[in-house]
Amino acid sequence: MKRLLISILMLVSVHSGFARAEKLAFQNWVTELNGQINEAYTINGPQSSFGMFCSGEQCLFYLHQNLRCTPGEKYSVLMNGPPISSALTMECTQINGNLFQILKPFDEVLKGIQNGEAIGFAVALQSGAFAVNRFSLAGSKSAINRVMQEANQSKQNKAIPPMQTPKKLIGPDIKI
């Protein structure tokens, strides 16, 4: 959970422009690539976005919408797209005054964006009504593949040990 919060803090800093990121557009999706911090997202209005964020080798999907939720609380959300309809869990997290909903399980959301032109999320409100947000998937495959490629590359770069100086060869002729 602590790593998740750290990742989200990095997400907000990327969205806020604190980190320098290379921005690439893939139809209706945008990627922001910054080495260890990478993100792909789409928006459907001034206060609503859906995306994937990777910090190092950890990735998560999120919704950022104009809904009040209690930080730390978990809620149910329905996801619907042509290939899949599924019930998900989302966890509310507040960062710098903004509320983000982290979607779980990751693999289910990933399956949901594989085909189709749009994906929707329905969140039950206290009034009994539902808040529904639909997002375009045009460009999502390319954008998400790019971010996952960057995450994989940063994981590999972490695994390579720093260059070491060669050890002296010690043999029977060498006195120490």
Contacts in CASP RR format, 6 or more apart in sequence:
PFRMAT RR
TARGET T0000
AUTHOR 0000-0000-0000
METHOD contacts of the structure
MODEL  1
MKRLLISILMLVSVHSGFARAEKLAFQNWVTELNGQINEAYTINGPQSSF
GMFCSGEQCLFYLHQNLRCTPGEKYSVLMNGPPISSALTMECTQINGNLF
QILKPFDEVLKGIQNGEAIGFAVALQSGAFAVNRFSLAGSKSAINRVMQE
ANQSKQNKAIPPMQTPKKLIGPDIKI
3 58 0 8 1.000
4 58 0 8 1.000
4 60 0 8 1.000
4 93 0 8 1.000
4 102 0 8 1.000
5 93 0 8 1.000
6 55 0 8 1.000
7 53 0 8 1.000
7 55 0 8 1.000
7 58 0 8 1.000
7 60 0 8 1.000
8 53 0 8 1.000
8 60 0 8 1.000
8 62 0 8 1.000
8 93 0 8 1.000
8 95 0 8 1.000
8 100 0 8 1.000
8 102 0 8 1.000
9 95 0 8 1.000
10 19 0 8 1.000
10 37 0 8 1.000
10 53 0 8 1.000
10 55 0 8 1.000
11 37 0 8 1.000
11 39 0 8 1.000
11 53 0 8 1.000
11 55 0 8 1.000
11 62 0 8 1.000
11 95 0 8 1.000
11 100 0 8 1.000
12 95 0 8 1.000
12 96 0 8 1.000
12 98 0 8 1.000
12 100 0 8 1.000
13 19 0 8 1.000
13 37 0 8 1.000
14 21 0 8 1.000
14 32 0 8 1.000
14 34 0 8 1.000
14 37 0 8 1.000
14 39 0 8 1.000
14 53 0 8 1.000
15 39 0 8 1.000
16 96 0 8 1.000
19 34 0 8 1.000
19 37 0 8 1.000
20 34 0 8 1.000
21 32 0 8 1.000
21 33 0 8 1.000
21 34 0 8 1.000
21 37 0 8 1.000
21 39 0 8 1.000
22 32 0 8 1.000
22 33 0 8 1.000
22 34 0 8 1.000
23 30 0 8 1.000
23 31 0 8 1.000
23 32 0 8 1.000
24 30 0 8 1.000
24 31 0 8 1.000
24 33 0 8 1.000
24 143 0 8 1.000
24 146 0 8 1.000
26 40 0 8 1.000
26 139 0 8 1.000
26 140 0 8 1.000
26 142 0 8 1.000
26 143 0 8 1.000
26 146 0 8 1.000
27 136 0 8 1.000
27 138 0 8 1.000
27 139 0 8 1.000
27 142 0 8 1.000
28 42 0 8 1.000
28 136 0 8 1.000
28 137 0 8 1.000
28 138 0 8 1.000
28 139 0 8 1.000
28 140 0 8 1.000
29 40 0 8 1.000
29 41 0 8 1.000
29 42 0 8 1.000
29 136 0 8 1.000
29 138 0 8 1.000
29 139 0 8 1.000
29 140 0 8 1.000
29 142 0 8 1.000
29 143 0 8 1.000
29 144 0 8 1.000
30 40 0 8 1.000
30 41 0 8 1.000
30 42 0 8 1.000
30 143 0 8 1.000
31 38 0 8 1.000
31 39 0 8 1.000
31 40 0 8 1.000
31 143 0 8 1.000
31 146 0 8 1.000
31 147 0 8 1.000
32 38 0 8 1.000
32 39 0 8 1.000
33 146 0 8 1.000
33 147 0 8 1.000
33 150 0 8 1.000
35 150 0 8 1.000
35 154 0 8 1.000
36 55 0 8 1.000
36 56 0 8 1.000
36 154 0 8 1.000
37 53 0 8 1.000
37 54 0 8 1.000
37 55 0 8 1.000
37 56 0 8 1.000
38 53 0 8 1.000
38 54 0 8 1.000
38 55 0 8 1.000
38 56 0 8 1.000
38 147 0 8 1.000
38 150 0 8 1.000
38 151 0 8 1.000
38 154 0 8 1.000
39 51 0 8 1.000
39 52 0 8 1.000
39 53 0 8 1.000
39 54 0 8 1.000
39 147 0 8 1.000
40 51 0 8 1.000
40 52 0 8 1.000
40 140 0 8 1.000
40 143 0 8 1.000
40 144 0 8 1.000
40 146 0 8 1.000
40 147 0 8 1.000
41 49 0 8 1.000
41 50 0 8 1.000
41 51 0 8 1.000
41 52 0 8 1.000
42 49 0 8 1.000
42 50 0 8 1.000
42 51 0 8 1.000
42 135 0 8 1.000
42 136 0 8 1.000
42 137 0 8 1.000
42 140 0 8 1.000
43 49 0 8 1.000
43 135 0 8 1.000
44 50 0 8 1.000
44 133 0 8 1.000
44 134 0 8 1.000
44 135 0 8 1.000
44 136 0 8 1.000
47 64 0 8 1.000
47 65 0 8 1.000
47 66 0 8 1.000
48 63 0 8 1.000
48 64 0 8 1.000
48 65 0 8 1.000
48 66 0 8 1.000
48 133 0 8 1.000
49 63 0 8 1.000
49 64 0 8 1.000
49 65 0 8 1.000
50 61 0 8 1.000
50 62 0 8 1.000
50 63 0 8 1.000
50 64 0 8 1.000
50 119 0 8 1.000
50 121 0 8 1.000
50 133 0 8 1.000
50 135 0 8 1.000
51 61 0 8 1.000
51 62 0 8 1.000
51 63 0 8 1.000
52 59 0 8 1.000
52 60 0 8 1.000
52 61 0 8 1.000
52 62 0 8 1.000
52 144 0 8 1.000
52 147 0 8 1.000
53 59 0 8 1.000
53 60 0 8 1.000
53 62 0 8 1.000
54 60 0 8 1.000
54 147 0 8 1.000
54 148 0 8 1.000
54 150 0 8 1.000
54 151 0 8 1.000
56 151 0 8 1.000
56 154 0 8 1.000
56 155 0 8 1.000
56 158 0 8 1.000
57 151 0 8 1.000
57 152 0 8 1.000
57 154 0 8 1.000
57 155 0 8 1.000
57 158 0 8 1.000
59 106 0 8 1.000
59 147 0 8 1.000
59 148 0 8 1.000
59 151 0 8 1.000
60 102 0 8 1.000
60 103 0 8 1.000
60 106 0 8 1.000
61 102 0 8 1.000
61 103 0 8 1.000
61 106 0 8 1.000
61 109 0 8 1.000
61 110 0 8 1.000
62 100 0 8 1.000
62 101 0 8 1.000
62 102 0 8 1.000
62 103 0 8 1.000
63 77 0 8 1.000
63 90 0 8 1.000
63 100 0 8 1.000
63 101 0 8 1.000
63 103 0 8 1.000
63 121 0 8 1.000
63 133 0 8 1.000
64 98 0 8 1.000
64 99 0 8 1.000
64 100 0 8 1.000
64 101 0 8 1.000
65 99 0 8 1.000
65 101 0 8 1.000
65 123 0 8 1.000
65 131 0 8 1.000
65 133 0 8 1.000
67 99 0 8 1.000
67 101 0 8 1.000
67 123 0 8 1.000
67 125 0 8 1.000
67 131 0 8 1.000
68 99 0 8 1.000
69 75 0 8 1.000
69 92 0 8 1.000
69 99 0 8 1.000
69 101 0 8 1.000
70 92 0 8 1.000
71 92 0 8 1.000
71 93 0 8 1.000
71 94 0 8 1.000
71 99 0 8 1.000
72 91 0 8 1.000
72 92 0 8 1.000
72 93 0 8 1.000
73 91 0 8 1.000
73 92 0 8 1.000
74 89 0 8 1.000
74 90 0 8 1.000
74 91 0 8 1.000
74 92 0 8 1.000
75 89 0 8 1.000
75 90 0 8 1.000
75 91 0 8 1.000
75 92 0 8 1.000
75 101 0 8 1.000
75 123 0 8 1.000
75 124 0 8 1.000
76 87 0 8 1.000
76 88 0 8 1.000
76 89 0 8 1.000
76 90 0 8 1.000
76 123 0 8 1.000
76 124 0 8 1.000
77 87 0 8 1.000
77 88 0 8 1.000
77 89 0 8 1.000
77 90 0 8 1.000
77 101 0 8 1.000
77 103 0 8 1.000
77 121 0 8 1.000
77 122 0 8 1.000
77 123 0 8 1.000
78 85 0 8 1.000
78 86 0 8 1.000
78 87 0 8 1.000
78 88 0 8 1.000
78 121 0 8 1.000
78 122 0 8 1.000
78 123 0 8 1.000
79 85 0 8 1.000
79 86 0 8 1.000
79 87 0 8 1.000
79 88 0 8 1.000
79 103 0 8 1.000
79 108 0 8 1.000
79 109 0 8 1.000
79 112 0 8 1.000
79 119 0 8 1.000
79 120 0 8 1.000
79 121 0 8 1.000
80 86 0 8 1.000
80 119 0 8 1.000
80 120 0 8 1.000
80 121 0 8 1.000
80 122 0 8 1.000
81 112 0 8 1.000
81 116 0 8 1.000
81 118 0 8 1.000
81 119 0 8 1.000
81 120 0 8 1.000
82 115 0 8 1.000
82 116 0 8 1.000
82 117 0 8 1.000
83 111 0 8 1.000
83 112 0 8 1.000
83 114 0 8 1.000
83 115 0 8 1.000
83 116 0 8 1.000
84 108 0 8 1.000
84 111 0 8 1.000
84 112 0 8 1.000
86 108 0 8 1.000
86 111 0 8 1.000
86 112 0 8 1.000
88 103 0 8 1.000
88 104 0 8 1.000
88 105 0 8 1.000
88 108 0 8 1.000
88 109 0 8 1.000
89 103 0 8 1.000
89 104 0 8 1.000
89 105 0 8 1.000
90 101 0 8 1.000
90 102 0 8 1.000
90 103 0 8 1.000
90 104 0 8 1.000
90 123 0 8 1.000
91 101 0 8 1.000
91 102 0 8 1.000
91 104 0 8 1.000
92 99 0 8 1.000
92 100 0 8 1.000
92 101 0 8 1.000
93 99 0 8 1.000
93 100 0 8 1.000
93 101 0 8 1.000
93 102 0 8 1.000
94 100 0 8 1.000
101 123 0 8 1.000
103 109 0 8 1.000
110 144 0 8 1.000
112 119 0 8 1.000
113 119 0 8 1.000
113 137 0 8 1.000
113 140 0 8 1.000
113 141 0 8 1.000
113 144 0 8 1.000
114 141 0 8 1.000
116 137 0 8 1.000
117 136 0 8 1.000
117 137 0 8 1.000
117 138 0 8 1.000
118 134 0 8 1.000
118 135 0 8 1.000
118 136 0 8 1.000
118 137 0 8 1.000
119 134 0 8 1.000
119 135 0 8 1.000
119 137 0 8 1.000
120 132 0 8 1.000
120 133 0 8 1.000
120 134 0 8 1.000
120 135 0 8 1.000
121 132 0 8 1.000
121 133 0 8 1.000
121 134 0 8 1.000
121 135 0 8 1.000
122 130 0 8 1.000
122 131 0 8 1.000
122 132 0 8 1.000
123 130 0 8 1.000
123 131 0 8 1.000
123 132 0 8 1.000
124 130 0 8 1.000
125 131 0 8 1.000
168 174 0 8 1.000
170 176 0 8 1.000
END
